[in-house]
Amino acid sequence: MKKLLIAALAVASVSAFAGGVLKEQPYGTFQDGYLSHEFTGAGQAANSTYLFDDFTNAQAWDISSIYAYFQIAPPPPLGGYTEYHVRITQNANFTSPGTIGLDFMTTQASTFELANNRLNFNIGSGILAPGSWFLSAWVVSDFNQTGQWNWGATEVVTGGEAIWHNPGAGLIPGGNPVTVSSQGFDPADAVFTINGTVVPEPGTFIAIGIGLAGLALARRRK
C-alpha cells in the first residue's frame, strides 16, 4: 500500500508539470479573417486596428508559445512586416489595456509561418496569472508595402465574440472598442492556440515533497 501511495505521488509530480494547450480555437466551417494591423506609412496611423478575443484560465500557466492563424484565402502578403506583437490584457482596449498579463514582441521573420498559415510567437516562458483575459496579436508595416494582415476567424463563438479597437477612428467612428458584428460582419472569434505548462499550486509542491520523502524512506528501509 505504501509503495502504491508513493508511486501515485510520483505520477502526480510529473503530471503537475506536464505541458499542454491552455486554449485552442480552431477554424469552423468558414475561413475568414479580420484586420489586426498597426500601419506605419504616411497618413496611415489612424487606420491601425487591433483584434481581441477572450479566454479564461483557472490556474496560473507558464506560456511557451502562441499561434495566431491568419486568413487562409486569399493568401497573405509575403515579407515587409517589421514587428510581430502578441499581448494578453485585462481589457479589450489597445490604449487602456488594464493589467497586462503578457506582452511579447519580436522582429524575427521566422515568426511568419506561411507553410502553417500562422504567426508563431515562440515566447519560451511567460507566467500568466489566473483570470479572464483578452488576447491580441498584430503585425506592424506600411500598408503600401504589404497590404493588411487579417487574423483568421471562426464562426464558432466561445464566450464573447471578437472585439475590434481602432483608436485613431480612421476606420471605425468613435475610436472605441466594438464587436465585429456591430460593424456588419458575422459574429466570430479569432483562431489561435495558447501552449504552455500549468504552474503547480503550493499544495502540489507539498505533495511532491511528501512523495520524495516517502521514496527516500523506502530506500533506507531496504
N, C-alpha and C positions, 0 to 999 in steps of 0.2 A: 504493500500500500504506500509505504514511504517513497519507494522508487518511482511509483506511478505519479505521486504528487510532485516529486522533483522533476520528472520528465515533463509534466504538464506546465510547470512554471518555466522551464527552459523553452518550451514551444511558445509560450506567451511572450517571453522576452524577445524572441525572434520576430513573431508576427507584429509586435508593437512597433517595430522599426521598419516594417515592410513598406516598400514603395507602392504607388498606385495612382489612380486617377481621382482627383478631388471633384472635378466637374467636367462633363462632356456634353456638348450639344451638337449632334451631327446634322447633316442636311436632311430635309424631309423629302417630299415628292417634287418640290421645285428647287431650282438653283438660281437664286437671285443674289443681289449684293447691294449694300447701302454705303454711301460715301463716308469715309473716315480718313481725312487727309488734312495736313497743315501745309498751306501753299505759301511759297516764299517769293514768287515772282512779283514784279512791279504791279501794284494795284490789286493783288490777289488776296491779301491778308483777310479782308472782310468775308471771304468765302470759305475760310478754314472751318471745317465741320468735323465734330468728333462723335463717334457712336459709342454708346454704353449699353451694357447688358448686366442684369443682376444675377447673383448666386449667393448661397449661404453655406458656411462651413461651421459645424457644431464644435469641432476641435481645432486646435492650432495645427497648421501644416507648414512643413518646410518645402517651399515651392522650388522645383528643379527646372521646369520648362513650361512654356505656354505656347500653344499653337493657335494662331488666328488665321482661319482659312479664307482665301479670297474667292471672289466670284469666278466660277469656272468658265462660263461662256458669256460674252466673248473673253478671250484670254487677256490677262493684264499686260500692261506695257512692261518692257524689259529695261532695267538699268535706270539711272538718273536719280534714284532716291538717295538722299544724303543722310537721313536718320530713320531709325525704326524705334517706336516707343510702345511700351505697354505699362499701364497703371491699374492698380486696384484701389478704389477710393470709397469713402463713405457716401458721397453724393454723386449723382449723375450730372455733374456740373464741372466744366473744364476750369473755369476761373475761381470757383468756390468749392473745391473738392472735399472739404472737411478732412477727417482723418485719412491719411494716406497709408494704406496697408503695404503697398509695394510699388516701387517706381523704378523702371528699368529702361535704359536707352542704349542702343548700340548703333554703330556705323558699319558693322560687318555685312558685306554684300551677301554672304552665305545665309544670312537670316531669311532672305527671299528665296524660298524653295519652289521653283517653278514646277519641278517634277512632282511635288506633293501638294501643289496648289495651296501653299500656306506660308505664313511668316512663322519661323521657328525661333522663338525667344529662348535661347539657351542660358537661363539665369544662373544655374549652378546651385545656389542656396539662397533662399529668402523666406524668413519666418513670417507667416500671416496669422494674426490672432483670430480667434473665433469671432464670427459676426455675420452681418448681412452686408454685402459689398456690391460694387459695380465695377465691372471690368471694361477697360477701354484700350484700344490698340489703334495706332495710326502711323502713317509714313509722312515724311517731310520732303517736299520737292517743289520745283517750278512746274506749274500746270502745262506751260508751253513745251516743256521737255518730256513730260511723262504722261500727260493726261491725269485722270484721277484714279485713286485706288479705292475699290469697293470691297468692303468686308462681306464675306459670304453670309447669307441669311437663310433661315428656315422658317416655314410657316407654323411649325410646332412651337408654341409659346409656353415656356416654363416659368412660372412666377409672373413678373411683369414683362411686357413687351419691350423691345429695344427702344432706346431714347437717343435723340439727336441733340447736340448743342452746337449752335453756330453763333459764338459770342459776338462776332462782328456784324451780324444781321444782314450779311450780303446775300444770303440765300433763303433764310427763314426770318421773316419780320419779327421784331421784338427782341431778338437775341437771347431768348430764354430756352431752357431745355424743353423739348416737346417729344411726344411719342411719334414714331414713324407713321402710324396710321392717321395721325392728325394732319399730316401733310399729303394725304391722298394715296398713300401706299398701303399694301396689305399689312395687318399686324404680323410682326415677325420677331424672331430672336437671332442673335449673332451665332455663327458657327465657330466653336472653339473647344479646346481641351486644355485643362489645367492639370499638370502632373506634379507629383511630389511624394512626400512621406509624412505620415501622421506623426506629430510630436507627442510622445507619451506624456501623460499626466503624472504628477508626483506620486500618486498611488501605484502607478505601474512600475516606477523605479524601485519602490519599496518591495513590491512583489518579486522583481528581478533579483534584488539583493537577498531576499529570503531564499529564493531558488538557488542562487550561487552558494549561499551559506550552507544550505542543505546538501548540495553536491560535495562541498568541502568536508562536511561532517561524515558523509557516507564514505568518502575516500579514506578518512582517518580510521574508521571502524574496520575497514578491510585490512 
